[in-house]
Amino acid sequence: MAATPLSYYPSEDQLAARIKSFETTPFVAEQGNLGDHAKLPRSLESPLAWSREDIENDMHKCILKLSQADVTALEQAARDFEDRSVPLSNISPENFVLPQHLKSSLRSVSNQCYHGRGFTVVQGLDPTKYSPELNVVLYAGITAHVAPQHGFLDKDRQKVLCHVVNAAGEVSPTEAAKKSPGFTDGPLAFHTDNCEILALYALDVATTGGQTFVSSSYQLFNELATTRPEVLQTLSDYWVLDTFKDYSQFPPVTRPMLHASDAGNVMFTYSRFPMAGFKGKQRNANLVPVSEKQIAAMDAVQYTMAKNAVPLPWSKGDIAFINDMAIMHARSSFTESGQGLQRHLLKFYLRDPVQNWKVPESAEKHWEKIYGPNTPEGKRDEEWCIRYEAGQEDTWESNG
């Protein structure tokens, strides 16, 4: 049988063929097989498990609209914070002071992310009114009330603020081919960023396209547990992931795509990118070859996530908070008008120590890497990239 083509963004024909193959060759699992493999539960009973129809009915619960009074209070808090010259790394609910009702509203965003549908969009800011510095302070102040801990986004474990732009559109075709999927104007396959709470602030959006979609990983788990349990088994095995970097500093990573704990919790750290490569970033031929069952698993993930996906109700000035452990996201391709960068997002990896889950043992090393200390003294020395500079994107850890 001919090998299945492996690409970062699989074609609709390939996904259709995969599903047809699944339907014509049903998997018959031995009794207890799934539950015995990597401590996987038989199903996940949680509001985090939702279908497209479920979330379309509940979308209003996933939006927090700021009133003009709320925006005024946020602007005042941001200017007061700037006047005190407090380092951004020390921003907190105590020094970014908000009225009690607004504090409660933002705390509800954390509750929704961890215990509700898994995401919330905060609407009401107008980033064109503010300087780059004030936009970052506003963003950091809001997130401090939702999930105050920051994670490192770059491979060097220094930077906590990422600018997501179409960097490929600003360089030569040769250099553009070296950019990761997230820093192009093309579509992104469903993936996680491998953090706890992913936050995205839209400083600007594309002229057309560039829509962000979310889909429940918990729903994916439940559907596969019923129909294709062998896919879950494959995802919970150890995969060899290319870093596309100098192996002397950043060697390939070996870990599962699906993690499970003794308590029955699961989480995904998933992307096609390190397996399939992307344009000028091709998987090292000396690594373990990608197997047919791994391609089948990735195709099943893409198909199922797309089937249950909903577009985020998101426009310029909105901030999306996404539980990256239980929700995957994707993006449509887009176009930008005029010269220079247009679609521009600011990204945080966040964590709420009051609500956070105990991560499975197989993910602990990565969690410590992004949320733990980065100095010999056991402290965190954080770098905040207030403005985008060309080439910043080449250091980021996860880009689609």
Residue pairs with C-beta under 8 A, 6 or more apart in sequence:
3 292
4 14
4 18
4 292
4 295
4 296
4 299
5 14
6 275
6 276
6 290
6 295
7 276
8 181
8 189
8 272
8 273
8 276
8 277
8 278
8 400
9 186
9 187
9 188
9 189
9 272
10 189
10 272
10 298
10 299
10 302
14 299
15 299
15 302
15 303
15 306
18 296
18 299
18 300
18 303
19 303
21 296
22 227
22 228
22 300
27 228
27 229
27 230
29 229
29 230
33 229
33 233
34 40
34 42
34 225
34 229
34 232
34 233
35 41
35 42
37 232
37 233
37 236
38 233
38 236
38 237
38 256
38 258
38 260
39 260
39 261
39 262
39 264
40 225
40 232
40 233
40 236
40 258
40 260
40 266
41 260
41 264
41 266
42 225
43 221
43 222
43 225
43 226
44 218
44 221
44 222
44 266
46 218
46 326
47 115
47 116
47 117
47 118
48 116
48 117
48 118
48 216
48 218
48 323
48 326
48 327
49 216
49 218
49 219
49 221
49 222
50 58
50 117
50 118
50 216
50 218
50 219
50 308
51 216
51 219
51 308
52 307
52 308
52 309
52 310
55 62
55 117
55 216
55 310
56 310
58 117
59 310
59 313
61 112
61 116
61 117
62 112
62 116
62 117
62 119
62 120
62 121
63 120
63 121
63 123
63 313
64 105
64 106
64 108
64 109
64 120
64 121
64 122
64 123
65 123
65 124
66 74
66 122
66 123
66 124
66 125
67 124
70 102
70 105
70 124
71 124
71 125
73 98
73 99
73 102
74 98
74 102
74 125
74 138
74 141
74 142
75 138
77 96
77 97
77 98
77 141
78 96
78 134
78 137
78 138
78 141
79 134
80 97
81 91
81 95
81 96
81 137
81 141
82 133
82 134
82 137
84 95
86 95
88 136
88 137
88 140
88 382
88 384
89 150
89 160
89 380
89 382
89 384
91 137
91 140
91 141
91 144
92 144
92 148
93 103
93 144
93 145
93 148
96 140
96 141
96 144
96 145
98 106
98 141
98 145
103 145
106 122
106 142
106 145
106 146
107 145
107 146
109 120
109 122
109 146
109 321
110 146
110 147
110 197
110 321
110 352
110 354
110 355
111 355
112 118
112 119
112 120
112 321
113 119
113 120
113 146
113 147
113 197
113 321
113 322
113 323
113 352
113 355
114 323
114 352
114 355
114 356
114 357
115 355
118 214
118 216
118 218
118 322
118 323
118 326
118 327
119 214
119 312
119 320
119 321
119 322
119 323
119 327
120 320
120 321
121 312
121 313
121 314
121 318
121 319
121 320
121 321
122 142
122 318
122 319
122 320
122 321
123 313
123 315
123 317
123 318
124 317
125 138
125 317
125 318
125 319
126 316
126 317
127 135
127 201
127 202
127 203
127 204
127 316
127 317
128 316
130 138
132 386
132 387
133 386
135 201
135 203
135 346
136 161
136 346
136 384
136 386
139 199
139 201
139 319
139 346
139 348
140 348
142 319
143 199
143 319
143 321
143 348
143 350
146 197
146 199
146 321
146 350
146 352
147 196
147 197
147 199
147 321
147 350
147 351
147 352
147 355
148 350
148 352
148 353
149 350
149 351
149 352
149 353
149 371
150 160
150 348
150 349
150 350
150 351
150 382
151 160
151 195
151 196
151 348
151 349
151 350
151 351
151 370
151 371
152 158
152 159
152 160
152 349
152 369
152 370
152 371
152 374
152 382
152 397
153 159
153 160
153 161
153 162
153 347
153 349
153 370
153 396
153 397
153 398
154 162
154 395
154 396
154 397
155 243
155 245
155 249
155 250
155 395
155 396
155 397
156 395
157 369
157 370
157 374
158 374
158 381
158 382
158 383
159 382
159 383
159 384
159 385
159 392
159 395
159 396
160 348
160 349
160 382
160 383
160 384
161 346
161 347
161 348
161 384
161 385
161 386
162 346
162 347
162 348
162 385
162 392
162 393
162 396
163 344
163 345
163 346
163 347
163 385
163 387
163 388
163 392
163 393
164 182
164 183
164 200
164 343
164 344
164 345
164 346
164 347
165 183
165 341
165 343
165 344
165 345
165 388
165 393
166 183
166 184
166 185
166 334
166 336
166 341
166 342
166 343
167 179
167 183
167 184
167 341
167 390
167 393
168 175
168 176
168 177
168 179
168 183
168 184
168 185
169 176
169 184
169 185
169 336
169 341
170 340
170 341
170 390
171 179
171 390
174 280
176 184
176 279
177 279
177 280
178 279
178 280
178 281
178 394
179 279
179 280
179 393
179 394
180 244
180 273
180 278
180 281
180 393
180 396
180 399
180 400
181 188
181 189
181 273
181 278
181 399
181 400
182 188
182 331
182 393
182 396
182 399
182 400
183 393
183 399
185 206
185 210
185 333
185 334
185 335
185 336
185 343
186 333
187 330
187 331
187 332
187 333
188 329
188 330
188 331
188 400
189 271
189 272
189 273
189 302
189 330
189 400
190 213
190 215
190 270
190 301
190 302
190 305
190 306
190 309
190 328
190 329
190 330
191 270
191 271
191 272
191 273
191 328
191 329
191 330
191 398
191 400
192 217
192 268
192 269
192 270
192 271
192 324
192 325
192 328
192 329
192 398
193 324
193 347
193 349
193 398
194 269
194 324
194 366
194 370
194 397
194 398
195 324
195 349
195 350
195 351
195 370
196 323
196 324
196 325
196 349
196 350
196 351
196 352
196 356
196 357
196 367
196 371
197 321
197 322
197 323
197 324
197 349
197 350
197 351
197 352
198 320
198 321
198 322
198 324
198 329
198 347
198 348
198 349
198 350
199 319
199 320
199 321
199 322
199 347
199 348
199 349
199 350
200 212
200 319
200 320
200 322
200 345
200 346
200 347
201 318
201 319
201 345
201 346
201 347
202 314
202 315
202 316
202 317
202 318
202 319
202 320
202 344
202 345
203 316
203 344
203 345
203 346
204 316
204 342
204 343
204 344
205 314
205 315
205 316
205 342
205 343
206 334
206 335
206 336
206 342
206 343
207 334
207 335
207 336
207 337
207 342
208 334
208 335
209 332
209 333
209 334
209 335
210 331
210 332
210 333
210 334
210 343
211 311
211 312
211 314
211 331
211 332
211 334
212 311
212 312
212 314
212 320
212 329
212 330
212 331
213 306
213 309
213 310
213 311
213 312
213 329
213 330
213 331
213 332
214 309
214 310
214 312
214 322
214 327
214 328
214 329
215 304
215 305
215 306
215 308
215 309
215 310
215 327
215 328
215 329
215 330
216 308
216 326
216 327
217 267
217 268
217 270
217 305
217 325
217 326
217 327
217 328
218 266
218 326
219 304
219 308
220 268
220 301
220 304
220 305
220 308
220 328
221 232
221 258
221 266
223 304
224 231
224 232
224 300
224 304
225 232
228 300
230 293
231 296
231 297
231 300
231 301
232 258
234 293
234 294
234 296
234 297
235 256
235 257
235 258
235 268
235 270
235 297
235 301
236 256
236 257
236 258
236 259
236 260
237 256
238 254
238 255
238 256
239 254
239 255
239 256
239 257
239 275
239 294
240 252
240 253
240 254
240 287
240 288
241 252
241 253
241 254
241 255
241 274
241 275
242 252
242 274
242 275
242 277
242 283
242 284
242 287
243 250
243 251
243 252
243 253
243 274
244 274
244 277
244 281
252 284
252 287
253 274
255 269
255 362
255 363
255 366
256 269
256 362
257 268
257 269
257 270
257 297
258 266
258 267
258 268
258 270
259 266
259 267
259 268
259 269
259 359
259 360
259 362
259 363
260 266
260 360
261 358
261 359
261 360
261 361
263 358
265 357
265 358
265 360
266 360
267 325
267 326
267 357
267 359
267 360
267 363
268 325
268 326
268 328
269 363
269 366
270 301
270 328
271 398
271 400
272 298
272 302
273 281
273 399
273 400
274 283
275 283
275 290
275 294
275 298
276 283
276 290
276 298
277 283
278 400
283 290
301 328
305 328
305 330
306 330
309 330
312 320
314 320
321 350
322 329
324 349
325 357
325 359
334 343
336 342
336 343
341 388
344 388
349 370
349 371
351 371
359 367
370 397
372 380
373 379
373 380
374 380
374 381
375 381
385 392
393 399
